[in-house]
Amino acid sequence: MAIKDSLEKFYKRKSVVVTGHTGFKGGWLAAWLKAMGSQVCGLALAPESGSASFFADAQIGKGMNSVLGDIRDFASVLKLFKQCRPEIVFHAAAQALVLRSYEEPIETYATNVMGTVNILEAARQTPSVRAVVIITSDKCYENREWIWGYREHDPMGGYDPYSSSKGCAELVTAAYRRSFFKDKKAAAIASARAGNVIGGGDWAKDRLIPDIIRGVIRKSVIPIRNPHALRPWQHVLEPLRGYLMLGQRLWQQEKDFAEAWNFGPHESAISVEQVARQLIELWGAGKLNISKRAPKMHEARYLKLDCSKAHALLGWRSLLTIEDALRLTVEWYRTVAKDPKSAGSITRDQIQRYMDLPC
C-alpha cells in the first residue's frame, strides 16, 4: 500500500489549521495537506524581509486561508480558530534556531512556550477541534550525550534557551492534556519530537544545509563550525508523515495516542562534516572550511531518538536513507537555482513521489 492510500482519503476535505506555515517545516506540511485536498488555514508571522522565502517562492499561501499573525497574541489565535473551525491542528510555529535563542531568549520563550499555551487554549475553546499535534523538537530532552536514543518518557531539559523552551512546551502540553482534555469527548492532544530535518526551501541562517547551499551558489568558502557533532538527519517529509498519521489516529478519538511521540531515522546518526561533504559531492561544487575550534556557544555533540514506540504502535518508520534525503534536497535547490519559478512545482512533485512510496 502506498502512503497516499493511507492518508489522502482521510485528509480530503478535513479542516486543518497549520501554524508556522510561512516557515520551512510548516510550509511543507501545508503544501502536503493541500495536495491531499484538505481545507487549510495557516497562522504565522510574515517571512523575514530581505531573505529568500520558501513560502513565497513555492506559493504556499495559494489555495489556502493564509493569515499573517503572531501566536503570542491570543486574540489573533482564537479569532482564526473561530473563523476556520478546524478539526485538526498542527502547531509548527516556533523560534527554531539555537544560536538565535542565545541572542533573543525572551522572544524564544515567549514564542515557544506562551505561543504553545495560546494554541492549546484556543483549541480548548473551539468545539470543532478533535485533534491537536504540538510539534516540538528532539532537543527538548535533558541531553546527557549518551550513545543510545532518548525515549518519550525521558526527562525534559535543554542547555540553551531554544532547547529549554521546547522542553517547556512539552510540559505545557502534558499539563493541558491532563487538566482540560481528559473527557472522552474532548480533543485528543499529542506532541511530536523530531530534529535535524533537511530538504529544499530551508533558507534559515546558521543552519547547516542552507549555509552550504548559499556558499555553493555564491561560490564562497563554506564554514563548518561544529564538524564532529552527530545528528539523526532525515528529510522533512519523513516526520511530517508521522505527524499526519498521528493526527489521523487522534481524530479517530484513539486516546491511547494522546501522548508524546518521537520521529527519527532508523539509521545511525552521522556527523555534520559527513553530511556537508556528501552534499557538496552530490552538487559537484563547493569548498568547506572545517573549524578546528570549539564552538563559542554550547551545542549538543550527540543526540539521537529512540523511535520504537512509533514503529510498534503507530506503524511509522523512516523510508528514506540519508543519501535519499540529500539527493532530494540537492534536486530541489538545483532546480530552483536554475528557475526560481519552479519552486512550487518541484515541491509538489517531491511530495507526490514520496506519497507513491510503499509504506
N, C-alpha and C positions, 0 to 999 in steps of 0.2 A: 504494500500500500504506500502510495506517495504521501508526502507531507500535506499537500493541498487537499487530499481526500479526507484527512482527519481534522483539518482546521477551516477550510474555505466554506463548507456548508454551514458550520456553526456560526462563524463571524459575519456571514452575509446578512445585511440589514440590522445588525446589532448596533445600538447606540453606545459609542465609546468615547470617553474623554482621555486624551493623552496630554499630560503636562510636559513641558520641555520639548515641544515638537519643533522648535526652531534650532535645536541643538543636534548633535551628531546621532546619538542613540535614539532619542525621541523622534528625530526626523525619519530614520529608517523604519521605526515602528509605525509611525503614521502612514508612511508610504505602503507598507505591507498591509495594514488594515484597509486602506483604500483599495488596494489591488484585490482584496477579498470581498469588497462590496459593503464594508461597514460604513455607518454614518459617523464620521469622526469629527469631534470638536477638540481643538487644541488651545492650551493656555500657556504662554511663555513670554519671556522678555524678547524684544526685538534683537536680531543678530547684532553683534558688535560692529559698529561702523568702521570703515577703513580696512576691513579684512575680508578674505574670501568667505562665502557663506553657502553651505550645503543646502540650507533652507531655500535660499533664493535661486541658486544655480539649478537645483533639481525640482524647483517649483512644488515644494512640499505643500504649500498652502492652497494649491489649486485643487478643487474638488472636495474641500472640507471647510468647516467653520473654524477659521483661524483667528484667534483673539490674542492680541498682544497685551499682556498684563503681568502683574507681579504676584507670585504665590505668597509673598509676605503680606499682601493686602487681603485680609479675609473677606471683605465685602466683595471684591472682584472675583474671588474664587467661588463664593456662594452664588453670586449672580450668574456665573457661567453654568454652574450645576443646575440651577433652577431653569435656565433657558434651554439647556441641552437634554436634561433629564436622562443622564446616562444610565445604562445597565451595568457597564463595566468601566472601571477607572484604572489607568496605568499611570502611576506617578513617577515620571522620569526627570522632572525639573530639578536642577541642583547646581551649586557651585562645585564643579567636578575636578578641580586641579589642586594637587598637593602644594605646589610652590606658591600658587596664588593665595592659598589659605594662610600661609605664613605672612603674606603681605596684607591680607584683608580678613582677619579672623572674625570680626564682628559680622561682616556680610556673610561669611561662610556659615556661621552658626545660625544666623537669622534665616537664611535661605533653607539650609538643610534640616534644621530642627523645627523652627516655628513654621516654615513652609509645609513640612510634613503634618504638623498639628492642624494647620488650616485645611489641608486636603481631607484629612480624616474627619474633621468636624463638619465640613461641607457634605461629605458622604453620609455622615450620621443624620444630617438634616434634610437629606434628599431621598424620599421614599423609593424612587425608581432604582437606586443603586443596589445591585445584588452581589457585586464582586469588586474588590479593590486589591491591586497589586502594587505595593510600595517597593520601588526599585532602589536599593542602596548600593553596597559595594563589598567586595571581598576584604577591603581594608577596615571594615567595621570590627574585626576581631582584635583582641589583645594579642599582638604578634610577638611570639616568643622565638621566632626564627628557627623553629624546629622543622625537621625534614618531612614530616607527614602532614597530610591535609587537615584543615580545620573542619570540624563538623558543626552542624547548625546549633547544637547545644553548648558549644564552647563560649567562654566569656567574651563579652563585648569590651572594646577598649579603644586604642588608637593613640599613637605617639604625637602626630601632628594634628592641627585643627581640623583638616579635612577628614582624616580617618576617625578622629574622635566624634565629629559631628555625625558621621554615618552610624557609628555605634549608638549615639544618642537617638537617631531616627529609628533605629531598630527597637530601642527601649520604649520610645513613644508609641510605636506601632503595637508592640505587645501589650502595653498598658491600655490603649484604646480598645484593643480586641477583647481583653478580659473585662473591661469596665462597661463598655457600651454595645458590644456586638455578640453577647453571649446567647441571646434569644435565638431560637431556631429560625425565626422569620427575618432576623437581622441579616445585613450584608455579611459576606464572608471576607475576612481580611487576611492577607498573606504578605510576606516580604520576600524579596528575591535578591540574592547576592551573587555578583559576578564581577570580574575585573579584567583589566588589560585587554579590552576589546579593540579590535582593529578593523579597518575597512575603508572604502572610499568615502570622501566627503568630510573627514575629520580634519579641520584646519586649526585646532586649538594650539596655542603657544605652549612651549615647554612640555610637549608630548612627543614621544619618540617618532612615530610614523609621520605625522605632519612635518616635524622638523627635518626629517630625512627627505621627504618629497619636496619641500621648499628648497632645500640645498641642491637636490638633483636638478630641479627646474632652473634654478638661478646659476647653476654650475659653480657653486661655492663649497668650501670645505665644511663638512658636517660634524659639529662637536658632539661627542657621546660622553655624557657626564658621569654615568654610573654603569660602566660596561659589564660588571660582574653580577649585577642584580639578576636574580632568577624569577621569572614570572610565568604564569599559565596563560599564554596567548591564545586568543580564539577570535574567529570572525564574528562581526556584530550580529549576523543573522542567527548564530547558534544560541546565545542566551535569549534572544528575542523569541525564538521558538519555544523555549522553556517558559517564558512569561505568558505567551499566548496559550499554551497548554494548561498552565496553572489557572489563568483567568477563566478558561472553559470549565474546569473542574469546580472552581469556586462558584461560578454562575449556576451550575447544576446543584448548588447547595450541598456539596460534599464537604461538610465542615471539618472532616479529618485533614483536609488540605489547607485549612486556615492556620498556617504557621510559617516558619521560616524555611527557605529553600536555597541551596547552593546550585549554581550552574557554571561549571567549568569544564575545560577539555579533559579527555581521558589520557592525553599524552603527558609525559613528564614536563615540568617547567624547563624552559631554556633561557639562556642569558640575553640581556639587552644587546650585547655585542654580536651574538649569533644571529639574532633577528635582523639587526642592522646590516650585517654582511650578506645575509640571504636576500634581503630586499634589494640592495644595490646590484647584486649579481643578477637577479631577475630583471631589473630595469636595464642593466647593461651600462650603467654610468653611476658616478658618484664617488666622492673621496671622503673617508672618515678621519676624524681626529679623535683618537681614543684617549680619554683623560686618564692620567695616572694618579691624580689627586683624589683624596676623599671628598665626597660631596660637602658643600658648605652647610647644607641643612639636612637633617635626618631623613632618609628614605629607607624603607624596609629592604633588606637584602634578599630575603627569600619569603615567598608567600604562595601557598597552594591550598586549594579547596578539596575537600572530600565530598564527592557528589553521589555517593552510594544511594542516598535517600531518593534523589531524583531518578536515578536509574531504576531502582527497585519498585518504587511506589507510583511515580508519575509516568514511567516509561520513556523518559527523556534520556538521550545520550548524544554526545557530540558526534557529528557526521563528517566533519572536515578536519584534515590534518593541518599542521601549521604551514606546510608548503601550499596546501589548497588555499588557506586564508591569505597568505602573502600573494599568491597568484591573482586572486580575485581583487585584492587591494591594488596591486600594480596595474591590473587591467583597467580598473575604474579611473585611477589618476591619469594613466597614459591616454585613455580615450578622451577624458575631459581636457587634458592639456592640448590635444590636437584640435578639439572642437568643444569649447565651453558650453555650447547649446545642447550637447549630448548628455549632460548630467542626469536629466530626468529619465531618458530612455535607457541608459546603461544601468541606472538604479533599478528600474522596473524589470529589465532583462535579468539582472542578477537575482532579484527576488523570485522571478518566475522559474529560473533554472534551479534555484535552491528548493522551491516548492515541489519541483518534479522529482527530487531525490526520494528514494525509498527510505522509510523510517521503521 
